[in-house]
């Protein structure tokens, strides 16, 4: 038996250390938490996508009394962008979250379903999607969702 070691590279930065473009994207994700419908969990998540043409598409989690019918902030943003601007690749995705006490101290990472959808966007446009995961203690900068999903399932997996 042979061991396989996987290594990922994630940077941690303070908000003020980010480029202006990244700071604005994170701020839009924070603002998007206001559009969350989190009646049940009271956990509000906002996302903001930067498209290749420089436009930004926000998203927010949407809950439902029938829990599986809700949708995460990352996917609401991605699906809105795909419905409105399918010709534009996604360059970056910022995510922020807050609960009843305020913004989360530690960054929140996309769930498995969102990671798979982000991976599909990387495959579709043949380019990585940079992730900016905001927490009041710092922002995690991830170059590609593949860093969070190293043993991924893509079209090529079925050939």
N, C-alpha and C positions, 0 to 999 in steps of 0.2 A: 504494500500500500504506500502511496506517495502523498505527502502533504502538499496542499496548495495554499499559499498565503496571499490574501488580497489586501491591498493597501489603497486607502483613499486619501485625498488631499482636500482639506477644508480649511479655509482661512476664517479667522475671527477678527472682526474690526469694530471699532466704535463708529457710530453713525457719522460723526464729523470726519472720519478718515476716508469715507467713501467718496467717489467722484460726485459731482453735482447731479449728474444724470441718475446715478444710483440712489442718492439721497432723496431726490424728488420721487422716484419710483417707490421707495420705502414709505415715504410720507403719504403717497396716494393709497398704498395698501393699508396704512393705519387709518386713513380717512374712510376707506371702504368698509371698515368694521362697523361704521354707523349704519350701513345699509343691510347689515346682517339681520336675518329673522331667526332669532335664537330663543324662542319662547320657552323651550323645554330645558335646554342645557345652560342657557345664559352664557354660553361660550361663543363669543363673536369673533369670526375670522374674516379678514379682508385680504384680498389679493389684487395685484396690479401687474398687468403684462405689458412689456415693452415690445412693440412690433418693429419689424425691419425698417419701416418708413418713419419711425420715430413716434408714432401714435401710441397712446396708452389705453388699455381696456381694463376697467376695474371688475372685480367680482366679490361676492360676499356669500357666506354660507346661508342656506335656506333650510329650515327644519320643517317637519311635518309631524302631526300626532302619530302617524304610521311611520316610525323611525326610518325604515329603509328607503322611504321616498324622499328624504332630504338630499341635499347636494352640497358638497364642499365648495369653499370660496375659489380654490384653484380651478376646479372644473367649470364653475359658472363663468369665470373669466375666459377660460380656454374655449368653451363652447360658444360663448358670445362672439369672441374674436373669429372663430371658424365660420360662424353663420354670417358675420358681417364683412370680414376681410380675409377670405380663404387664400388670397394671393400673397398674403404677408406672413413671413416666418416669424416665429416668436423668438426674440433675442434673450429676454430676461423675464423672470417672474419673482416678484417680491411678495412675501407673506407676513402678516402681522396678526396677533390675536389678543383679545382681552376678555377678562371675566368681570364679575360684578365689582371686583376690587380695583380694576384698571388694567393697563397693558401688562402682558406677561413679561416676567423678568427674563426667563429663558426662551430662546427662539422655539417656535413650533414648526415641526417638519411635516411635509405633506404625507398623508396616509398612503397606504399601499395602492389603492385604486387611483389616487391622483398621480402617484409616481408612474404608474403604468400609462396613464393618459399623457403625461408630460413626455414619457419615452416615445410614445407614438408620434408626438409632434417633432421630436428630434429626428426620428426616422423619416417622417413625411418631408421635412424641409432639409434634411441632410446637414444639420448643424446643431450643436449643443444649445440647450437652454440653461443660461446661468441663473442660479437660484440665490435670492437674498432673503434669508430667514431672520426676521427682526425679533429682538428681545431688548428690554430696556438695559440689560447688562452687556449687550453687544449684538452684532449682526454676523451670522454665519454666511459665508460666501462659498457657494459650491459651483464648480465650473460646468457640471453636467449632472443630470438626474442619474446617469449611469454610476456616478460615485455613490449614490444612495441605493442603487438597485444593480449591483455588479453582476449578478447571475440572472440577467433579464431574459424575458421571453419576447421575441420579435418575429416578424415574418420569416426571417432566415431560419429561425428555430424549427419551422415546419417543413423544411426542405431536406 
